[in-house]
Amino acid sequence: MSGGSQPVMRYLRTAVPMWVGTIFVVAGSIASIASVGEWRAARRFERDAVTAQAAVVGTSLDAASRDGNQSTRYLVMYRFTPSNGAALELNEEIPLELWETLASGDAVTVRYLADDPFTARMRSATPPWVPLLVAALTAAFAALGLFIARPGWWRLLVLV
């Protein structure tokens, strides 16, 4: 190793705030971009989804266990015929309150994307504002990382 790179290597080994801030920037940016993508997909679904009537085939529950299922899941299986295909049977997790009111043969309304009927769902899993909130929080995380790492980056540029 040449003598000129020794101060740079020494600095890189001890520049903990720069490394932590850089990790914050990268992780926060990736999570923020992913959340914006999720929000855009949800907006597309709300804009383009078509409605169909489905028949409840059955209900079941997946009880909580120590083997990974942390909470009980309440499932409904329904059958519907999309506008461009054969009948489909899908499962969906729903809240307990709704699960208790359903019985086989009941009619429910589902929404799905016409070009992908497997996107069918009775209700949205998350409110539409959640991905935007996550995007804002993770962008703030990235900005904090930038604030922490920037002095270290400047010092590294001076050493190089």
TIRO-2110 file (N, C-alpha, C; in Angstrom, 1 decimal):
// TIRO-2110
0.8, -1.2, 0.0, N, 1, A
0.0, 0.0, 0.0, CA, 1, A
0.9, 1.2, 0.0, C, 1, A
0.6, 2.2, -0.8, N, 2, A
1.4, 3.4, -0.9, CA, 2, A
1.2, 4.3, 0.3, C, 2, A
2.2, 5.1, 0.6, N, 3, A
2.2, 6.0, 1.7, CA, 3, A
1.0, 7.0, 1.6, C, 3, A
0.6, 7.4, 0.4, N, 4, A
-0.4, 8.4, 0.2, CA, 4, A
-1.8, 7.9, 0.6, C, 4, A
-2.0, 6.6, 0.5, N, 5, A
-3.4, 6.1, 0.8, CA, 5, A
-3.5, 5.7, 2.3, C, 5, A
-2.4, 5.8, 3.1, N, 6, A
-2.6, 5.4, 4.5, CA, 6, A
-3.5, 6.4, 5.3, C, 6, A
-3.4, 7.7, 5.1, N, 7, A
-4.4, 8.5, 5.8, CA, 7, A
-5.9, 8.3, 5.4, C, 7, A
-6.1, 8.0, 4.2, N, 8, A
-7.4, 7.7, 3.7, CA, 8, A
-7.9, 6.4, 4.3, C, 8, A
-7.1, 5.4, 4.3, N, 9, A
-7.5, 4.1, 4.9, CA, 9, A
-7.8, 4.2, 6.4, C, 9, A
-6.9, 4.9, 7.1, N, 10, A
-7.1, 5.2, 8.5, CA, 10, A
-8.4, 5.9, 8.8, C, 10, A
-8.7, 6.9, 8.0, N, 11, A
-9.9, 7.7, 8.1, CA, 11, A
-11.1, 6.8, 7.9, C, 11, A
-11.1, 6.0, 6.8, N, 12, A
-12.2, 5.1, 6.5, CA, 12, A
-12.5, 4.1, 7.6, C, 12, A
-11.4, 3.6, 8.3, N, 13, A
-11.6, 2.7, 9.4, CA, 13, A
-12.3, 3.3, 10.6, C, 13, A
-12.1, 4.6, 10.8, N, 14, A
-12.6, 5.3, 12.0, CA, 14, A
-13.7, 6.2, 11.8, C, 14, A
-14.2, 6.3, 10.6, N, 15, A
-15.3, 7.3, 10.2, CA, 15, A
-16.7, 6.6, 10.4, C, 15, A
-17.0, 6.3, 11.7, N, 16, A
-18.2, 5.6, 12.0, CA, 16, A
-19.4, 6.5, 11.6, C, 16, A
-19.5, 7.8, 11.9, N, 17, A
-20.7, 8.6, 11.5, CA, 17, A
-20.9, 8.6, 10.0, C, 17, A
-19.8, 8.6, 9.3, N, 18, A
-19.9, 8.6, 7.8, CA, 18, A
-20.6, 7.3, 7.3, C, 18, A
-20.1, 6.2, 7.9, N, 19, A
-20.6, 4.9, 7.5, CA, 19, A
-22.1, 4.7, 7.9, C, 19, A
-22.4, 5.1, 9.1, N, 20, A
-23.8, 5.0, 9.6, CA, 20, A
-24.7, 5.9, 8.8, C, 20, A
-24.3, 7.1, 8.6, N, 21, A
-25.1, 8.0, 7.8, CA, 21, A
-25.3, 7.5, 6.4, C, 21, A
-24.2, 6.9, 5.8, N, 22, A
-24.4, 6.4, 4.4, CA, 22, A
-25.4, 5.2, 4.4, C, 22, A
-25.3, 4.4, 5.4, N, 23, A
-26.3, 3.3, 5.5, CA, 23, A
-27.7, 3.9, 5.6, C, 23, A
-27.9, 4.9, 6.4, N, 24, A
-29.2, 5.5, 6.5, CA, 24, A
-29.7, 6.1, 5.2, C, 24, A
-28.8, 6.7, 4.5, N, 25, A
-29.1, 7.3, 3.2, CA, 25, A
-29.6, 6.2, 2.2, C, 25, A
-28.8, 5.1, 2.1, N, 26, A
-29.1, 4.1, 1.2, CA, 26, A
-30.4, 3.4, 1.6, C, 26, A
-30.5, 2.9, 2.9, N, 27, A
-31.7, 2.2, 3.3, CA, 27, A
-33.0, 3.1, 3.2, C, 27, A
-32.9, 4.3, 3.7, N, 28, A
-34.0, 5.2, 3.6, CA, 28, A
-34.5, 5.5, 2.2, C, 28, A
-33.5, 5.7, 1.3, N, 29, A
-33.8, 6.0, -0.1, CA, 29, A
-34.5, 4.8, -0.8, C, 29, A
-34.0, 3.6, -0.5, N, 30, A
-34.6, 2.4, -1.1, CA, 30, A
-36.0, 2.2, -0.6, C, 30, A
-36.2, 2.3, 0.7, N, 31, A
-37.5, 2.1, 1.3, CA, 31, A
-38.5, 3.2, 0.9, C, 31, A
-38.0, 4.4, 0.7, N, 32, A
-38.9, 5.5, 0.3, CA, 32, A
-39.4, 5.2, -1.1, C, 32, A
-38.4, 4.9, -2.0, N, 33, A
-38.8, 4.6, -3.4, CA, 33, A
-39.8, 3.4, -3.5, C, 33, A
-39.5, 2.4, -2.7, N, 34, A
-40.4, 1.2, -2.7, CA, 34, A
-41.8, 1.6, -2.2, C, 34, A
-41.9, 2.5, -1.2, N, 35, A
-43.2, 2.9, -0.7, CA, 35, A
-44.0, 3.7, -1.7, C, 35, A
-43.2, 4.6, -2.4, N, 36, A
-43.9, 5.4, -3.5, CA, 36, A
-44.4, 4.4, -4.6, C, 36, A
-43.6, 3.4, -4.9, N, 37, A
-44.1, 2.4, -5.9, CA, 37, A
-45.4, 1.7, -5.4, C, 37, A
-45.4, 1.4, -4.1, N, 38, A
-46.6, 0.7, -3.6, CA, 38, A
-47.8, 1.6, -3.6, C, 38, A
-47.6, 2.9, -3.3, N, 39, A
-48.7, 3.9, -3.4, CA, 39, A
-49.2, 4.1, -4.8, C, 39, A
-48.3, 4.1, -5.8, N, 40, A
-48.7, 4.2, -7.2, CA, 40, A
-49.5, 3.0, -7.6, C, 40, A
-49.1, 1.8, -7.2, N, 41, A
-49.8, 0.6, -7.5, CA, 41, A
-51.2, 0.6, -6.9, C, 41, A
-51.3, 1.1, -5.7, N, 42, A
-52.6, 1.2, -5.0, CA, 42, A
-53.5, 2.2, -5.7, C, 42, A
-52.9, 3.3, -6.2, N, 43, A
-53.7, 4.3, -6.9, CA, 43, A
-54.2, 3.7, -8.3, C, 43, A
-53.3, 3.0, -8.9, N, 44, A
-53.7, 2.3, -10.2, CA, 44, A
-54.8, 1.4, -9.9, C, 44, A
-54.7, 0.6, -8.9, N, 45, A
-55.8, -0.4, -8.5, CA, 45, A
-57.1, 0.4, -8.3, C, 45, A
-57.1, 1.4, -7.5, N, 46, A
-58.3, 2.2, -7.3, CA, 46, A
-58.9, 2.8, -8.5, C, 46, A
-58.0, 3.2, -9.5, N, 47, A
-58.5, 3.9, -10.7, CA, 47, A
-59.0, 2.8, -11.7, C, 47, A
-58.3, 1.7, -11.8, N, 48, A
-58.6, 0.7, -12.9, CA, 48, A
-59.4, -0.5, -12.5, C, 48, A
-59.6, -0.7, -11.2, N, 49, A
-60.3, -1.9, -10.8, CA, 49, A
-61.8, -2.0, -11.2, C, 49, A
-62.2, -3.2, -11.6, N, 50, A
-63.6, -3.5, -11.9, CA, 50, A
-64.2, -4.3, -10.8, C, 50, A
-65.5, -4.3, -10.8, N, 51, A
-66.3, -4.9, -9.7, CA, 51, A
-66.9, -6.1, -10.2, C, 51, A
-67.0, -7.2, -9.3, N, 52, A
-67.7, -8.4, -9.6, CA, 52, A
-68.4, -8.9, -8.3, C, 52, A
-69.4, -9.7, -8.5, N, 53, A
-70.0, -10.3, -7.4, CA, 53, A
-69.4, -11.7, -7.2, C, 53, A
-69.1, -12.1, -6.0, N, 54, A
-68.5, -13.4, -5.7, CA, 54, A
-69.4, -14.1, -4.7, C, 54, A
-69.3, -15.4, -4.7, N, 55, A
-70.1, -16.2, -3.8, CA, 55, A
-69.1, -16.8, -2.8, C, 55, A
-69.4, -16.7, -1.5, N, 56, A
-68.5, -17.2, -0.5, CA, 56, A
-68.6, -18.7, -0.5, C, 56, A
-67.5, -19.4, -0.7, N, 57, A
-67.4, -20.8, -0.7, CA, 57, A
-67.2, -21.4, 0.7, C, 57, A
-66.5, -20.7, 1.5, N, 58, A
-66.3, -21.1, 2.9, CA, 58, A
-65.4, -20.2, 3.7, C, 58, A
-65.4, -20.4, 5.0, N, 59, A
-64.5, -19.6, 5.8, CA, 59, A
-63.7, -20.5, 6.7, C, 59, A
-62.5, -20.1, 7.0, N, 60, A
-61.6, -20.9, 7.9, CA, 60, A
-60.8, -19.9, 8.7, C, 60, A
-60.1, -20.5, 9.6, N, 61, A
-59.1, -19.7, 10.4, CA, 61, A
-57.8, -20.5, 10.5, C, 61, A
-56.8, -19.7, 10.6, N, 62, A
-55.4, -20.2, 10.7, CA, 62, A
-55.0, -19.8, 12.1, C, 62, A
-55.1, -20.7, 13.1, N, 63, A
-54.8, -20.3, 14.5, CA, 63, A
-53.4, -19.9, 14.7, C, 63, A
-53.2, -19.0, 15.7, N, 64, A
-51.9, -18.6, 16.1, CA, 64, A
-51.1, -19.9, 16.7, C, 64, A
-49.8, -19.9, 16.4, N, 65, A
-49.0, -21.0, 16.9, CA, 65, A
-47.6, -20.5, 17.3, C, 65, A
-46.9, -21.3, 17.9, N, 66, A
-45.5, -20.9, 18.3, CA, 66, A
-44.5, -21.2, 17.1, C, 66, A
-45.0, -21.8, 16.0, N, 67, A
-44.2, -22.1, 14.9, CA, 67, A
-44.2, -21.0, 13.8, C, 67, A
-44.5, -19.8, 14.1, N, 68, A
-44.4, -18.7, 13.2, CA, 68, A
-45.6, -17.9, 12.9, C, 68, A
-46.8, -18.5, 13.1, N, 69, A
-48.0, -17.8, 12.9, CA, 69, A
-48.3, -17.0, 14.2, C, 69, A
-48.0, -15.7, 14.2, N, 70, A
-48.0, -15.0, 15.5, CA, 70, A
-49.4, -14.6, 15.9, C, 70, A
-50.4, -14.5, 15.0, N, 71, A
-51.7, -14.2, 15.3, CA, 71, A
-52.7, -15.0, 14.5, C, 71, A
-53.9, -15.2, 14.9, N, 72, A
-54.9, -15.9, 14.2, CA, 72, A
-55.3, -15.1, 12.9, C, 72, A
-55.4, -15.8, 11.8, N, 73, A
-55.8, -15.2, 10.6, CA, 73, A
-57.2, -15.8, 10.2, C, 73, A
-58.1, -14.9, 9.9, N, 74, A
-59.4, -15.2, 9.5, CA, 74, A
-59.5, -15.2, 8.0, C, 74, A
-59.9, -16.3, 7.4, N, 75, A
-59.8, -16.4, 5.9, CA, 75, A
-61.2, -16.7, 5.3, C, 75, A
-61.4, -16.1, 4.2, N, 76, A
-62.7, -16.4, 3.4, CA, 76, A
-62.2, -16.9, 2.0, C, 76, A
-62.9, -17.9, 1.5, N, 77, A
-62.7, -18.4, 0.2, CA, 77, A
-64.0, -18.0, -0.6, C, 77, A
-63.7, -17.4, -1.8, N, 78, A
-64.9, -17.0, -2.6, CA, 78, A
-64.6, -17.3, -4.0, C, 78, A
-65.7, -17.5, -4.8, N, 79, A
-65.6, -17.8, -6.2, CA, 79, A
-66.3, -16.7, -7.0, C, 79, A
-65.6, -16.3, -8.1, N, 80, A
-66.2, -15.3, -8.9, CA, 80, A
-65.8, -15.5, -10.4, C, 80, A
-66.5, -15.0, -11.3, N, 81, A
-66.1, -15.1, -12.7, CA, 81, A
-65.7, -13.8, -13.3, C, 81, A
-64.4, -13.6, -13.6, N, 82, A
-64.0, -12.3, -14.1, CA, 82, A
-64.5, -12.1, -15.5, C, 82, A
-64.5, -10.9, -16.0, N, 83, A
-65.2, -10.6, -17.3, CA, 83, A
-64.5, -11.2, -18.4, C, 83, A
-63.3, -11.6, -18.3, N, 84, A
-62.5, -12.2, -19.4, CA, 84, A
-62.0, -13.6, -19.2, C, 84, A
-62.7, -14.4, -18.3, N, 85, A
-62.1, -15.7, -18.1, CA, 85, A
-63.1, -16.7, -17.4, C, 85, A
-62.5, -17.8, -16.9, N, 86, A
-63.3, -18.8, -16.2, CA, 86, A
-63.3, -18.5, -14.7, C, 86, A
-64.2, -19.2, -14.0, N, 87, A
-64.4, -18.9, -12.6, CA, 87, A
-63.1, -19.2, -11.8, C, 87, A
-62.9, -18.3, -10.8, N, 88, A
-61.7, -18.4, -10.0, CA, 88, A
-62.2, -18.6, -8.5, C, 88, A
-61.4, -19.3, -7.8, N, 89, A
-61.6, -19.4, -6.3, CA, 89, A
-60.3, -18.8, -5.7, C, 89, A
-60.6, -17.8, -4.8, N, 90, A
-59.4, -17.2, -4.1, CA, 90, A
-59.7, -17.1, -2.6, C, 90, A
-58.6, -17.1, -1.9, N, 91, A
-58.6, -16.9, -0.4, CA, 91, A
-58.2, -15.5, -0.1, C, 91, A
-58.8, -14.9, 1.0, N, 92, A
-58.4, -13.6, 1.4, CA, 92, A
-58.5, -13.5, 2.9, C, 92, A
-57.5, -12.9, 3.5, N, 93, A
-57.6, -12.6, 5.0, CA, 93, A
-58.5, -11.4, 5.2, C, 93, A
-59.4, -11.5, 6.2, N, 94, A
-60.3, -10.4, 6.5, CA, 94, A
-60.4, -10.2, 8.0, C, 94, A
-60.9, -9.1, 8.4, N, 95, A
-61.0, -8.9, 9.9, CA, 95, A
-62.1, -9.8, 10.5, C, 95, A
-61.9, -10.1, 11.8, N, 96, A
-62.7, -11.0, 12.5, CA, 96, A
-64.2, -10.6, 12.4, C, 96, A
-64.5, -9.3, 12.6, N, 97, A
-65.8, -8.8, 12.6, CA, 97, A
-66.6, -9.1, 11.3, C, 97, A
-65.9, -9.0, 10.1, N, 98, A
-66.5, -9.4, 8.9, CA, 98, A
-66.5, -10.9, 8.7, C, 98, A
-65.5, -11.6, 9.2, N, 99, A
-65.5, -13.0, 9.1, CA, 99, A
-66.7, -13.7, 9.8, C, 99, A
-67.0, -13.1, 10.9, N, 100, A
-68.1, -13.7, 11.7, CA, 100, A
-69.5, -13.6, 11.1, C, 100, A
-69.6, -12.6, 10.1, N, 101, A
-70.9, -12.3, 9.5, CA, 101, A
-71.1, -13.2, 8.2, C, 101, A
-70.0, -13.8, 7.7, N, 102, A
-70.1, -14.5, 6.4, CA, 102, A
-70.4, -16.0, 6.6, C, 102, A
-71.2, -16.5, 5.7, N, 103, A
-71.5, -17.9, 5.6, CA, 103, A
-71.4, -18.4, 4.2, C, 103, A
-71.3, -19.7, 4.0, N, 104, A
-71.2, -20.2, 2.6, CA, 104, A
-72.5, -19.8, 1.8, C, 104, A
-72.3, -19.4, 0.6, N, 105, A
-73.4, -19.0, -0.3, CA, 105, A
-73.6, -17.5, -0.2, C, 105, A
-73.1, -16.8, 0.8, N, 106, A
-73.3, -15.3, 0.8, CA, 106, A
-72.7, -14.7, -0.4, C, 106, A
-73.2, -13.6, -0.9, N, 107, A
-72.6, -12.8, -2.0, CA, 107, A
-71.8, -11.7, -1.4, C, 107, A
-70.6, -11.5, -2.0, N, 108, A
-69.8, -10.4, -1.6, CA, 108, A
-69.3, -9.7, -2.9, C, 108, A
-68.9, -8.4, -2.7, N, 109, A
-68.4, -7.7, -3.9, CA, 109, A
-66.9, -7.7, -3.8, C, 109, A
-66.3, -8.0, -4.9, N, 110, A
-64.8, -8.0, -5.1, CA, 110, A
-64.4, -7.0, -6.2, C, 110, A
-63.2, -6.5, -6.0, N, 111, A
-62.7, -5.6, -7.0, CA, 111, A
-61.4, -6.3, -7.5, C, 111, A
-61.1, -6.1, -8.8, N, 112, A
-59.9, -6.7, -9.4, CA, 112, A
-59.5, -5.9, -10.6, C, 112, A
-58.2, -6.1, -11.0, N, 113, A
-57.8, -5.5, -12.3, CA, 113, A
-58.2, -6.4, -13.4, C, 113, A
-58.7, -5.8, -14.5, N, 114, A
-59.3, -6.6, -15.6, CA, 114, A
-58.2, -7.4, -16.2, C, 114, A
-57.0, -6.9, -16.3, N, 115, A
-55.9, -7.7, -16.9, CA, 115, A
-55.3, -8.7, -16.0, C, 115, A
-55.6, -8.7, -14.7, N, 116, A
-55.1, -9.7, -13.7, CA, 116, A
-56.1, -10.0, -12.7, C, 116, A
-57.0, -11.0, -12.9, N, 117, A
-58.1, -11.3, -12.0, CA, 117, A
-57.6, -11.8, -10.6, C, 117, A
-56.3, -12.3, -10.6, N, 118, A
-55.8, -12.8, -9.3, CA, 118, A
-55.5, -11.6, -8.3, C, 118, A
-55.7, -10.4, -8.7, N, 119, A
-55.6, -9.2, -7.8, CA, 119, A
-56.9, -9.0, -7.0, C, 119, A
-57.9, -9.9, -7.2, N, 120, A
-59.2, -9.7, -6.6, CA, 120, A
-59.1, -9.6, -5.1, C, 120, A
-59.9, -8.7, -4.5, N, 121, A
-60.0, -8.5, -3.1, CA, 121, A
-61.3, -7.9, -2.7, C, 121, A
-61.7, -8.3, -1.5, N, 122, A
-63.0, -7.7, -1.0, CA, 122, A
-62.8, -6.3, -0.4, C, 122, A
-61.6, -6.1, 0.1, N, 123, A
-61.3, -4.8, 0.7, CA, 123, A
-59.8, -4.5, 0.6, C, 123, A
-59.4, -3.3, 0.7, N, 124, A
-58.0, -2.9, 0.7, CA, 124, A
-57.3, -3.4, 2.0, C, 124, A
-56.1, -3.9, 1.9, N, 125, A
-55.4, -4.4, 3.1, CA, 125, A
-54.9, -3.3, 3.9, C, 125, A
-54.5, -2.2, 3.3, N, 126, A
-54.1, -1.0, 4.1, CA, 126, A
-54.7, 0.3, 3.6, C, 126, A
-54.9, 1.2, 4.5, N, 127, A
-55.5, 2.5, 4.0, CA, 127, A
-54.5, 3.2, 3.0, C, 127, A
-55.1, 4.0, 2.1, N, 128, A
-54.3, 4.5, 1.0, CA, 128, A
-53.2, 5.5, 1.5, C, 128, A
-53.3, 6.1, 2.7, N, 129, A
-52.3, 7.0, 3.1, CA, 129, A
-51.1, 6.3, 3.8, C, 129, A
-51.2, 5.1, 4.1, N, 130, A
-50.1, 4.4, 4.8, CA, 130, A
-48.8, 4.4, 3.9, C, 130, A
-48.8, 4.0, 2.6, N, 131, A
-47.5, 4.0, 1.9, CA, 131, A
-46.9, 5.4, 1.8, C, 131, A
-47.8, 6.4, 1.7, N, 132, A
-47.2, 7.8, 1.7, CA, 132, A
-46.6, 8.2, 3.0, C, 132, A
-47.2, 7.8, 4.1, N, 133, A
-46.6, 8.0, 5.4, CA, 133, A
-45.2, 7.3, 5.5, C, 133, A
-45.2, 6.0, 5.1, N, 134, A
-43.9, 5.3, 5.2, CA, 134, A
-42.9, 5.9, 4.3, C, 134, A
-43.3, 6.4, 3.1, N, 135, A
-42.4, 7.1, 2.2, CA, 135, A
-41.8, 8.3, 2.8, C, 135, A
-42.7, 9.1, 3.5, N, 136, A
-42.2, 10.3, 4.1, CA, 136, A
-41.2, 10.0, 5.3, C, 136, A
-41.6, 9.0, 6.1, N, 137, A
-40.7, 8.7, 7.2, CA, 137, A
-39.4, 8.2, 6.7, C, 137, A
-39.4, 7.3, 5.7, N, 138, A
-38.1, 6.8, 5.3, CA, 138, A
-37.3, 7.8, 4.5, C, 138, A
-37.9, 8.8, 3.9, N, 139, A
-37.2, 9.9, 3.2, CA, 139, A
-36.6, 10.8, 4.3, C, 139, A
-37.3, 11.0, 5.4, N, 140, A
-36.7, 11.7, 6.6, CA, 140, A
-35.5, 10.9, 7.1, C, 140, A
-35.6, 9.6, 7.2, N, 141, A
-34.5, 8.8, 7.6, CA, 141, A
-33.3, 9.0, 6.7, C, 141, A
-33.5, 9.0, 5.4, N, 142, A
-32.4, 9.3, 4.4, CA, 142, A
-31.8, 10.7, 4.6, C, 142, A
-32.7, 11.6, 4.8, N, 143, A
-32.2, 13.0, 5.0, CA, 143, A
-31.3, 13.1, 6.3, C, 143, A
-31.8, 12.4, 7.4, N, 144, A
-31.0, 12.4, 8.6, CA, 144, A
-29.6, 11.8, 8.3, C, 144, A
-29.6, 10.7, 7.5, N, 145, A
-28.3, 10.0, 7.2, CA, 145, A
-27.4, 11.0, 6.4, C, 145, A
-28.0, 11.8, 5.5, N, 146, A
-27.3, 12.7, 4.7, CA, 146, A
-26.7, 13.8, 5.6, C, 146, A
-27.4, 14.2, 6.6, N, 147, A
-26.9, 15.2, 7.6, CA, 147, A
-25.8, 14.7, 8.4, C, 147, A
-25.9, 13.4, 8.8, N, 148, A
-24.8, 12.7, 9.6, CA, 148, A
-23.6, 12.4, 8.7, C, 148, A
-23.8, 12.0, 7.5, N, 149, A
-22.6, 11.5, 6.7, CA, 149, A
-21.9, 12.6, 5.9, C, 149, A
-22.6, 13.7, 5.6, N, 150, A
-22.0, 14.7, 4.7, CA, 150, A
-20.6, 15.2, 5.2, C, 150, A
-20.5, 15.6, 6.5, N, 151, A
-19.1, 16.0, 6.9, CA, 151, A
-18.1, 15.0, 6.7, C, 151, A
-18.4, 13.7, 6.9, N, 152, A
-17.4, 12.7, 6.6, CA, 152, A
-17.1, 12.5, 5.2, C, 152, A
-18.1, 12.7, 4.3, N, 153, A
-17.8, 12.6, 2.9, CA, 153, A
-16.9, 13.8, 2.5, C, 153, A
-17.1, 15.0, 3.0, N, 154, A
-16.3, 16.1, 2.7, CA, 154, A
-14.8, 15.9, 3.1, C, 154, A
-14.7, 15.4, 4.3, N, 155, A
-13.4, 15.1, 4.8, CA, 155, A
-12.7, 14.0, 4.0, C, 155, A
-13.4, 13.0, 3.5, N, 156, A
-12.8, 12.0, 2.6, CA, 156, A
-12.4, 12.6, 1.3, C, 156, A
-13.1, 13.6, 0.8, N, 157, A
-12.7, 14.2, -0.5, CA, 157, A
-11.5, 15.1, -0.3, C, 157, A
-11.3, 15.7, 0.9, N, 158, A
-10.1, 16.5, 1.2, CA, 158, A
-8.9, 15.5, 1.2, C, 158, A
-9.1, 14.4, 1.9, N, 159, A
-8.0, 13.4, 2.0, CA, 159, A
-7.6, 12.8, 0.7, C, 159, A
-8.5, 12.6, -0.2, N, 160, A
-8.2, 12.0, -1.5, CA, 160, A
-7.6, 13.0, -2.4, C, 160, A
END
